[in-house]
């Protein structure tokens, strides 16, 4: 189904105006972004006093209102400092907002490349979903490292798709892909784990051809400064204590429930398909085993984070039982999806993506901002499973509205939460 190009342009212009309005109104419906921004200002001020000395001894960065090692990349704090110094508070936030708009732009370019979109194609409207994300918006306004890293990550996806879609694997494109993935990781180090997915993908495409070794060489060169900083200089306190603060079962169950949450629009788009496979005795048995392990091992005592289902379970029912049910359902759902909609040649890559998504919050602090809007970008561009791929390939106004309605309801809930 098509929609006129002029209407598409008008819609995106109005969404851009909504971003400007959110910027001028100091919007923070994600909650906590302004508080983080103030901490980053203090960290940037401390770094400014001795840039090179602080950078080489980043673990020693301390100051009033910071309290302990800064759990953010030094490259991000350096970027934050330069933005503040050169452009001031107001202008630096506005410039950063425009940088973040590269996420929907490169998502559009990637969709156009992957699905050969014409100028009036309905799928041109898919990036609208980013403008309804409280995490995308708040992160853009308040210079959040998550969305800055995601900007570079999205650009790296674009160059990866260009490589994937053409038989001639250009070294220039391979280098640009690796460069932007490295930039994403330097701003948000956890994004480096996506290098595992791309390594496996490039190996499957190139095997041991010379370009595969160039790919490895580019990665080694670009990650060398980080390796030197962390392992040679020993500046690792800023991220090391955060890993695996809760047990693996807890991390897995919480993360899986959030990933399931963002899969809900896809479920509504494929409700008939889901209902046709809903009963699978073997998968139910495996899911019950998972539930038993969860009941025996789940432990999450923090008064914040955990994801929407965990928070709802404790807020409404004052216990974890609703969350346990949702986690069981989430596990069962993904078993069904991988069993019934997998493209066999891409099974391993899709499973790798799912595992990497779960590992995004290996510190045990499950926040929606780690998955939103990242999960949509992955499901639009990289996931090969037909449950997700066919939904995007055969999108309709009705299906598109499921995504908009779901995102809008979550956005409204975020507004309500921020006012409590």
Phi, psi and omega in degrees: 000141183251162174217142187297140182303319181298322178293321178298314180298319180295317180300313181291329176294319178294323177293323176298318177298324178294327176292318178298320179296317178297323178296311183290335179268005180056046183297136175209066181279352174288331180084122176090350183292322178294319178300315178297321180300318180293323176295320181292327175299315179295320178295319179296322178295322177293319179295324183298331182296330178201084189301304184292317180297317179293320182296320181283342177231056188297328180297340182270001181293110182223156176182169180300130179086000180257305172064081180100174181298141179288120181278045179221154181300139176296331177295321178296314179296324177296316176300315179301316181297313181295321177298316179294317183290319185277327188241349182080171186299309187292310185289326180296322178293322180292317179297316179299321178302318180290327175298317183293336178294351173293339178297303177296328181294311181286336172294319176298313180299322180290319176297318178299319180290315186289321186249008180052053184290142168268174189293343182251011185292140180298330181292348174297342182269356181300320180297351175304329184301332179293326182287350178257005180270121179296333181281321174299312184292307182297319179297323178294319184287329190242026172052054181277138184293332182299310183282334174294311176300321180294329177300309179293326178296318179296321178295322178296324176299319181300312181291327175298316180295325176296320177294315184295326187275353181237140181294323179278102184280092184295133177296327178298317179292320178299315180297316181296321177300311182295321180300312183286330173294320178296318178299318177301318181288328179291330177275323178223094190307329182297337179293347178298336182294340177291345173300332177296313180300313184290326175300313180296320180293314180294324177296318180294332180273322189251339186053234183254031176290162184302325182292333176294321178289327172297319177301314178297318180299316179300318179296317181298315181297316186281337178266352182302315178300320179293318178299316180297317183295316186277316189262326180276310178281342178073024180271082185229359181296333183293342176233337187300314184292350185274345186285135172051054178281345173235169183288162186296325179298319179295312179302312182300311185293318180293313181297318181297323180293325178288320177298319176299319179304314182282353175271353184304316178300324178294324178296315178296326178291337184235036188300319180296320178295318180297316181295331182286343181239012191297332180255116177217105189300319180295318181290326176295318179299314179297323180290325177294320176300317177299317180298321179297314178299319180297313181299326183278337190238349184293133178207110179215107188252000186285141182282359180224171181065186179110339181095164189296320183288320177296315181295320179297318181301317182281328181288316185270319187254351180058030175203183183260004190295320177297319178298318179301318179297315180295320179295320174301314180297319180298314180299314180297319180301311183290329173299314180297317182297314181288331179286321191258341186236010182286138166271113193307318183293342181249007183303312184296320179293318179294319176296322177298317178299317180298316180296319180295323176298318179295321181287348178304330181244045181295347177283354178087356179264087186280106177244145179295332184297339177288336185249345185241115010261017184305317184299322179295319179298316179295317182289331177284326194244323190248324184295129182263345180307132187296335179301321179269314185298313182293330177299315180287319182297323184247039183296146177228171178301320181298313180293320179299321180293332174299316179296315182295315182296315179300313181293322180293318178297319178293323178296316178296319178297324178293322176297313180298319180297321183290341182266353181279000000 
